[in-house]
Amino acid sequence: MCGLFTGIPAWIMGKNDLEKIKTGQMDPEGESTTKGGMICGIISTALGLIAIIGMILLLVLAGGLAALEPAIRN
């Protein structure tokens, strides 16, 4: 679950650094590395959100099945 805690800052920092590179405030030599880090942050954030949504759906499904169990046994 560290994906959200590290992915979001990587995404934000990468975006800010790419803007600085475009304005000439930073060395353009690191542009490809910065883009790679930003893309990894985006992927990490997306996977983290998918995992959280999956866990919530699993809990809802498990709760629904547990509520149906007494009715099935009767």
Buried (B, 14 or more C-beta within 10 A) or exposed (E): EEBBEBBBEBBEBBBEBBEBBEEEEBEEEBBEEBBEBBEBBBBBBEEBEEEEEEEEEEEEEEEEEEEEEEEEEE
